[in-house]
Amino acid sequence: MSTNTINNDLVTENGIVFPSEVMLDLKHLKKVYPTPKGDYTVLEDLNLQIMKEEFVTIIGHSGCGKTTMLSMIAGLNEISGGNISVLGNHIKGPGPDRGVIFQSPSLMPWMTSLQNVLLGVNQVFPHATKSQRNDIAKYYLQKVGLEDAFNKKASELSQGMQQRVGIARAFAIKPKVLLLDEPFGMLDSLTRGELQDILIEIWNKEKITAVMITHDVDEAIFLADRVVMMTSGPKAKIGDILNINFERPRTRKSVLEHNDYYKYRKHLIDFLEH
Ligand SMILES: Nc1ncnc2c1ncn2[C@@H]1O[C@H](COP(=O)(O)OP(=O)(O)OP(=O)(O)O)[C@@H](O)[C@H]1O
């Protein structure tokens, strides 16, 4: 599972090349929450670099601080120490360079799918014409398989369909980094599989950097170029990183039949059990 560096590019065992550019840089990151019993240090001296176009999944025990880290990257949670930069620029709050998909898509229930996606598009592309903005929103809704549901109210959509709108909404603002916090956690396994395929298909096409929290070891392996393991809190940091050297595009069958699959799985489960 070694990697080499050629001209500063990261080359995995299978010859997959990542551009040398660091998209996301977390340096000595620290988070302290004040609590009635005193300060609680969730993260301390957490260091992580994520390269442009990489898909990274994050696993770790419940409560270790995964959401805290992701929400800090999103600019939605104050940084207590250290810093986070996107393409070398320190983040100071939320911005259109980072799109977020939460476990629950929190759509405006009275608005249609199209109107929900347009909310973000209108903010990020204020100078585009109305028809251009509509085209962008419709393009991504089609990509997630909702071409027949543009005008359906969010409240009339199933949970899986609502999450499809959430995915379309996040991609439609054309972020540099996509942050996903257990986006499929509430879905049944069939819908989950369908949405993983949709996510990876759009990600493959758009080539954006993705960071996704999951509790599902198989999902973590199937989607990722690297699986990042966080230690248990308090004072959690990065405990280990596993390179997933499967070629892309991947199918579930090809991944399951790969010789390395059970080796990867064992590595992650051993980490979580110790
Ligand atoms: N606003 C807050 N104030 C105080 N403590 C908090 C706050 N938010 C989170 N915590 C605590 O920080 C720790 C990390 O929480 P966080 O939600 O980041 O963990 P997580 O790894 O994402 O958990 P899970 O896997 O269960 O979603 C937990 O102990 C949590 O109780």
The ligand as an SDF file (V2000), in Angstrom:
LIG
                    3D

 31 33  0  0  0  0  0  0  0  0999 V2000
  -21.4830   22.2740   20.5080 N   0  0  0  0  0  0  0  0  0  0  0  0
  -20.9180   21.3650   21.3060 C   0  0  0  0  0  0  0  0  0  0  0  0
  -20.6550   21.6410   22.6130 N   0  0  0  0  0  0  0  0  0  0  0  0
  -20.0660   20.7400   23.4100 C   0  0  0  0  0  0  0  0  0  0  0  0
  -19.6700   19.5130   23.0000 N   0  0  0  0  0  0  0  0  0  0  0  0
  -19.9050   19.1770   21.7260 C   0  0  0  0  0  0  0  0  0  0  0  0
  -20.5330   20.0810   20.8050 C   0  0  0  0  0  0  0  0  0  0  0  0
  -20.6280   19.4760   19.5930 N   0  0  0  0  0  0  0  0  0  0  0  0
  -20.0820   18.2540   19.7500 C   0  0  0  0  0  0  0  0  0  0  0  0
  -19.6510   18.0740   21.0140 N   0  0  0  0  0  0  0  0  0  0  0  0
  -18.9760   16.8820   21.5500 C   0  0  0  0  0  0  0  0  0  0  0  0
  -17.7810   16.7140   20.8250 O   0  0  0  0  0  0  0  0  0  0  0  0
  -17.5310   15.3310   20.5860 C   0  0  0  0  0  0  0  0  0  0  0  0
  -17.3910   15.0950   19.0830 C   0  0  0  0  0  0  0  0  0  0  0  0
  -18.6580   15.2750   18.4660 O   0  0  0  0  0  0  0  0  0  0  0  0
  -18.8250   15.0380   16.8890 P   0  0  0  0  0  0  0  0  0  0  0  0
  -20.2740   15.1970   16.5640 O   0  0  0  0  0  0  0  0  0  0  0  0
  -17.8670   15.8750   16.1500 O   0  0  0  0  0  0  0  0  0  0  0  0
  -18.3860   13.4970   16.7740 O   0  0  0  0  0  0  0  0  0  0  0  0
  -18.5970   12.4540   15.5720 P   0  0  0  0  0  0  0  0  0  0  0  0
  -17.3370   11.6750   15.4850 O   0  0  0  0  0  0  0  0  0  0  0  0
  -19.0500   13.1460   14.3400 O   0  0  0  0  0  0  0  0  0  0  0  0
  -19.7720   11.5600   16.1600 O   0  0  0  0  0  0  0  0  0  0  0  0
  -20.8210   10.6150   15.3770 P   0  0  0  0  0  0  0  0  0  0  0  0
  -20.0190    9.5950   14.6440 O   0  0  0  0  0  0  0  0  0  0  0  0
  -21.6320   10.0080   16.4830 O   0  0  0  0  0  0  0  0  0  0  0  0
  -21.6330   11.4870   14.4680 O   0  0  0  0  0  0  0  0  0  0  0  0
  -18.6770   14.5710   21.2350 C   0  0  0  0  0  0  0  0  0  0  0  0
  -18.2650   14.1560   22.5080 O   0  0  0  0  0  0  0  0  0  0  0  0
  -19.7680   15.6100   21.3330 C   0  0  0  0  0  0  0  0  0  0  0  0
  -20.6080   15.3360   22.4330 O   0  0  0  0  0  0  0  0  0  0  0  0
  1  2  1  0
  2  3  1  0
  2  7  2  0
  3  4  2  0
  4  5  1  0
  5  6  2  0
  6  7  1  0
  6 10  1  0
  7  8  1  0
  8  9  2  0
  9 10  1  0
 10 11  1  0
 11 12  1  0
 11 30  1  0
 12 13  1  0
 13 14  1  0
 13 28  1  0
 14 15  1  0
 15 16  1  0
 16 17  2  0
 16 18  1  0
 16 19  1  0
 19 20  1  0
 20 21  2  0
 20 22  1  0
 20 23  1  0
 23 24  1  0
 24 25  2  0
 24 26  1  0
 24 27  1  0
 28 29  1  0
 28 30  1  0
 30 31  1  0
M  END
$$$$
